[in-house]
């Protein structure tokens, strides 16, 4: 659907659901749709509630989320003194990384031709597991695996700490990115909000939903449900219910 089509369908369902409902402006409709889209993406990714199961086992989730799957190959290491050990390497990811779904590292060790250029898996680990396993030669990183620990942003960049006993030439990561906002009309020029300086995630230009077409009406339904809940009740409890869905 185009952005105007999404707006018209939202208004149709909203008006039919909530008789005498107060009208919503371009910014409010866009906000509800953007929030609903984020809820929808998280629900698609977390649908199994089983951390050992990939979202890709669900064909619907694959079709919905494939537009958000991005790939980065990072060869520049970030300068940092925050590593836990001298084998720690910091890499900076794009800030739109939502969920990491696959990561590998390329070994750089010309003294060992058998593993030079080898691509090994990077395994996420907890700090507790790190402390228990780092000094265990049977569990710690080696020529077959590296570890990833998560740490706060550095220089406003999403940062990961990779621990490897081999030199690494490249960190390869594939992730689900945050969806870009749905904006049903230009926020700078739309008659009902022009001049107010409103933005959604820093953007003002009209933009439709980038997810697969099959998701659009479901996102509209969630947005209408959120708007109805908000305007019909308007209590703190209703607001907390809405916020907890994101």
Long-range contacts (C-beta under 8 A, 24 or more apart in sequence): 1-208, 1-209, 1-213, 1-216, 2-208, 3-182, 3-183, 3-184, 3-185, 3-206, 3-207, 3-208, 4-184, 4-185, 6-33, 6-182, 6-184, 6-208, 6-209, 6-216, 6-220, 7-184, 7-185, 9-217, 9-220, 10-184, 10-220, 10-223, 10-224, 13-220, 13-221, 13-224, 14-224, 14-227, 14-228, 17-224, 17-228, 18-227, 18-228, 18-231, 18-232, 21-228, 21-231, 22-231, 24-227, 25-190, 25-192, 25-193, 26-183, 26-184, 26-185, 26-187, 26-190, 26-192, 26-193, 27-187, 27-190, 27-192, 27-193, 27-196, 27-198, 27-200, 28-227, 29-184, 29-223, 30-181, 30-182, 30-183, 30-184, 30-185, 30-187, 30-200, 31-200, 32-223, 32-224, 32-226, 32-227, 33-182, 33-184, 33-209, 33-219, 33-220, 33-223, 34-181, 34-182, 34-183, 34-200, 34-201, 35-223, 35-226, 35-242, 35-246, 36-219, 36-220, 36-222, 36-223, 36-226, 37-179, 37-181, 37-182, 37-209, 37-211, 37-219, 38-178, 38-179, 38-246, 39-222, 39-245, 39-246, 40-64, 40-211, 40-215, 40-218, 40-219, 40-222, 41-65, 41-68, 41-98, 41-176, 41-179, 41-211, 42-246, 45-99, 45-176, 54-101, 55-101, 60-214, 63-212, 63-214, 64-211, 64-212, 64-214, 64-215, 65-176, 65-211, 66-212, 67-210, 67-211, 67-212, 68-98, 68-176, 68-177, 68-178, 68-179, 68-210, 68-211, 69-101, 69-174, 69-175, 69-176, 69-177, 70-94, 70-96, 70-97, 70-174, 70-175, 70-176, 70-177, 71-172, 71-173, 71-174, 72-172, 72-173, 72-174, 72-175, 73-170, 73-171, 73-172, 74-170, 74-171, 74-172, 74-173, 75-169, 75-170, 75-171, 78-154, 78-155, 78-157, 78-159, 80-154, 80-159, 82-151, 82-154, 82-161, 83-161, 84-130, 84-149, 84-161, 84-163, 85-134, 85-163, 87-141, 87-163, 87-164, 87-165, 88-161, 88-162, 88-163, 89-161, 89-162, 89-163, 89-164, 89-168, 89-171, 90-151, 90-154, 90-159, 90-160, 90-161, 90-162, 91-159, 91-160, 91-162, 91-171, 92-154, 92-155, 92-157, 92-158, 92-159, 93-157, 93-158, 93-159, 93-160, 93-173, 93-175, 94-158, 94-177, 95-153, 95-156, 95-157, 95-158, 96-177, 96-178, 97-158, 97-173, 97-175, 97-176, 97-177, 98-175, 98-176, 98-177, 98-178, 99-175, 99-176, 100-124, 100-148, 100-173, 100-174, 100-175, 101-174, 101-175, 101-176, 102-173, 102-174, 103-148, 103-171, 103-172, 103-173, 103-174, 104-171, 104-172, 105-146, 105-162, 105-164, 105-168, 105-170, 105-171, 105-172, 106-168, 106-169, 106-170, 106-172, 107-143, 107-164, 107-166, 107-167, 107-168, 107-169, 108-166, 108-167, 108-168, 108-169, 109-166, 109-167, 112-143, 115-143, 115-166, 118-143, 119-172, 120-144, 120-145, 120-146, 121-145, 121-146, 122-146, 122-147, 122-148, 122-162, 122-171, 122-173, 123-147, 123-148, 124-148, 124-149, 124-150, 125-149, 130-163, 134-163, 140-165, 141-165, 141-166, 142-166, 179-209, 179-210, 179-211, 180-207, 180-210, 181-207, 182-207, 182-208, 182-209, 182-219, 183-207
